[in-house]
Amino acid sequence: MGTYADGREIAGGSFVALPNGNIGPVAGREQQVLVAELDRDLIDKTRERWPYLEDAKILERKNLAKTPANARPDERDRGCRLV
């Protein structure tokens, strides 16, 4: 196993999170590539049932509207951008 540039050990254990919250393939501690087949129907059904991405986009627009136009870039860019 390797280390990050700052010296921390890479612990492994990466995984693929499925749209419904279940865990898909899980990597061990050794270096490997995970491959997962995505079920487009499951993605669509999950988005219909839990439209949280749309909710997050609405909240982001509201937060951007509250940000003063003269705010520094680091004050405007809090959090991630949803596209």
C-alpha positions as CSV (number, residue, x, y, z in Angstrom):
1,M,0.0,0.0,0.0
2,G,1.2,3.5,-0.7
3,T,1.1,6.9,1.0
4,Y,-0.3,10.3,0.3
5,A,2.1,13.2,-0.4
6,D,1.7,14.3,3.2
7,G,2.9,10.9,4.5
8,R,-0.5,9.5,5.5
9,E,-1.0,5.8,4.6
10,I,-3.5,5.0,1.9
11,A,-5.9,2.7,3.8
12,G,-7.8,1.2,0.9
13,G,-11.4,0.1,1.4
14,S,-12.9,2.3,-1.3
15,F,-16.4,1.4,-2.4
16,V,-19.1,2.1,-4.9
17,A,-22.2,3.6,-3.3
18,L,-25.4,2.7,-5.1
19,P,-28.1,5.2,-5.7
20,N,-30.4,3.6,-3.1
21,G,-27.8,3.8,-0.4
22,N,-26.6,0.2,-0.6
23,I,-22.9,-0.6,-0.9
24,G,-21.7,-2.1,-4.2
25,P,-18.2,-3.5,-4.8
26,V,-15.7,-2.9,-2.0
27,A,-11.9,-2.8,-2.5
28,G,-9.5,-4.4,-0.1
29,R,-6.3,-2.8,1.1
30,E,-4.4,-3.8,-2.0
31,Q,-4.3,-1.5,-5.1
32,Q,-7.1,-2.4,-7.5
33,V,-9.7,-1.0,-9.8
34,L,-13.4,-1.3,-9.0
35,V,-15.9,-1.8,-11.7
36,A,-19.6,-1.6,-11.2
37,E,-22.5,-1.9,-13.7
38,L,-24.9,0.9,-13.2
39,D,-28.7,0.1,-13.3
40,R,-30.2,3.1,-15.0
41,D,-33.7,2.1,-14.0
42,L,-32.6,2.0,-10.3
43,I,-31.0,5.5,-10.7
44,D,-34.2,6.9,-12.2
45,K,-36.5,5.2,-9.6
46,T,-34.3,6.5,-6.8
47,R,-34.3,10.1,-8.2
48,E,-38.1,10.0,-8.4
49,R,-38.4,8.7,-4.8
50,W,-35.6,10.9,-3.3
51,P,-35.3,14.1,-5.3
52,Y,-32.6,15.5,-2.9
53,L,-30.4,16.7,-5.8
54,E,-33.1,19.0,-7.0
55,D,-33.7,20.2,-3.4
56,A,-30.0,20.9,-3.1
57,K,-29.9,22.9,-6.4
58,I,-32.8,25.0,-5.1
59,L,-31.1,25.6,-1.8
60,E,-27.9,26.5,-3.6
61,R,-29.7,29.1,-5.8
62,K,-31.2,30.6,-2.7
63,N,-27.8,30.8,-1.0
64,L,-26.2,32.4,-4.0
65,A,-29.0,35.0,-4.2
66,K,-28.2,36.0,-0.6
67,T,-24.4,36.4,-1.3
68,P,-23.5,40.0,-1.8
69,A,-22.2,40.8,-5.2
70,N,-19.0,42.4,-3.7
71,A,-18.2,39.2,-1.7
72,R,-14.7,37.8,-2.1
73,P,-14.5,34.6,-4.2
74,D,-13.8,32.5,-1.0
75,E,-17.0,33.8,0.5
76,R,-19.0,33.0,-2.6
77,D,-17.7,29.5,-3.1
78,R,-18.6,27.8,0.1
79,G,-19.6,24.2,-0.5
80,C,-19.8,22.3,-3.7
81,R,-21.5,23.2,-7.0
82,L,-24.3,21.1,-8.4
83,V,-24.8,21.1,-12.1
